[in-house]
Amino acid sequence: MNIKKVAEITKLSADTIRYYERIGIIGPVPRQENGIRNFNDRSLNQLKFVKIMRNAGMSIEALK
């Protein structure tokens, strides 16, 4: 599933999702041959968990 679909599901912006991956809050997202992110269930669940923890007040540093 692409980043646009994941952004719709999680209600996070694509920029936020890329940022979380870049700083290591979520694991590396598998990519297609052309380099486009191809989110799987694990990546999606990690993002859902991060969103819940951020809404609960956990800092980005604590999530790292």
C-alpha positions in Angstrom: 0.0 0.0 0.0 1.4 3.4 -0.9 2.0 6.4 1.5 -1.2 8.2 0.4 -3.4 5.3 1.4 -1.5 4.9 4.7 -1.9 8.6 5.4 -5.6 8.3 4.9 -5.9 5.3 7.2 -3.7 6.8 10.0 -4.7 10.4 9.6 -1.0 11.3 9.6 0.5 13.5 6.9 2.8 11.8 4.3 5.6 14.2 5.6 5.1 13.0 9.2 5.2 9.3 8.0 8.5 9.9 6.1 9.9 11.8 9.1 9.0 8.9 11.5 10.8 6.5 9.2 13.8 8.8 8.7 14.4 9.2 12.4 13.9 5.5 13.2 10.6 5.7 15.1 9.2 3.1 12.7 11.3 0.5 11.0 12.4 0.8 7.4 9.5 0.5 5.0 9.9 -2.0 2.2 10.2 -0.4 -1.2 9.2 -1.3 -4.7 11.8 -1.7 -7.5 11.2 2.0 -8.4 11.9 3.1 -4.9 8.3 3.9 -3.9 7.4 2.9 -0.3 5.2 -0.2 -0.1 3.8 -0.3 3.4 2.9 -3.7 4.8 0.8 -4.6 7.9 3.8 -4.3 10.2 4.6 -0.7 9.1 0.9 0.3 9.4 0.7 -1.2 12.9 3.9 0.7 13.9 2.4 3.9 12.7 -0.9 3.3 14.6 1.1 2.6 17.8 3.2 5.7 17.4 0.1 7.8 16.8 -1.6 6.4 20.0 1.6 7.1 22.0 2.0 10.6 20.7 -1.7 11.4 21.5 -1.1 10.1 25.0 1.7 12.6 25.4 4.8 10.5 24.8 7.7 12.5 23.3 9.5 11.6 20.1 12.7 11.1 22.0 11.0 8.5 24.3 9.6 6.7 21.2 13.0 6.4 19.7 
